[in-house]
Amino acid sequence: MQHLTEKRPMVSGGLATAVVLAVLASGCANMSEEQKSGTAKGAMIGAAAGAVLGAVTDGSKGAVRGAAIGAGAGALGGYVWSSRMEQQKREMEAATAGTGVAVTQTADNRLKLEIPSDISFDVGRTDIKPTFRSVLDTFADGLRRNPAARVTIIGHTDSTGSDAVNNPLSINRAAAVRDYLVSRGVDIGRIAIDGRGSREPIASNATPEGRARNRRVEIFVAEQTG
């Protein structure tokens, strides 16, 4: 008995590239080179994902449509790593040297600050330590110079205590950071906050050292393309 195997159309890189070029040509005329670069990355990722999904659902025609839709969404939804973002990254690296704060550029072109508990908050508290204020002062200076940037602040706790304690504690810490930045002249409308409680540990909660790492604040800065 002959076994029949359904053949799926192959999605080539050339298809995604062609669609991306069309999207960029129509929508990037007034962008800087930095913005074009960020938009191109987002468009390529979106086009590839859209093409694969479209091919699975509707063959080669679906691949073309999916690539076009994905490229448009990716171009609009990507982040750009501008010279302002690079400058703020360097400033924060200098301001936090030796403090344990990790300053990185994420894969999707956001600036990330990971601030450990020993310089941010005491256990169970939401009042900002003096050592953390100096870091936030430098951070606020950079944000005021870059009004295009948007900020997300996320609080985390260790697993000590219940969710009824940890969840509000984590978001209240994020709110404390937001309020401090606002007091330093950053528009509150640019800042979003969240609290994850103990749900996203980065180390084992079985040791004091691990719990200290999990008690942290993460700050993300992003410039949207499009």
Secondary structure, 3 states (H helix, E strand, C coil): CCCCCCCCCCCCHHHHHHHHHHHHHHHCCCCCHHHHHHHHHHHHHHHHHHHHHHHHHHHHHHHHHHHHHHHHHHHHHCECCCHHHHHHHHHHHHHCCCCCCEEEECCCCCEEEEEEHHHHCCCCCCCCCHHHHHHHHHHHHHHHHCCCEEEEEEEECCCCCCHHHHHHHHHHHHHHHHHHHHHCCCCHHHEEEEECCCCCCCCCCCCHHHHHHHCEEEEEEEEECC
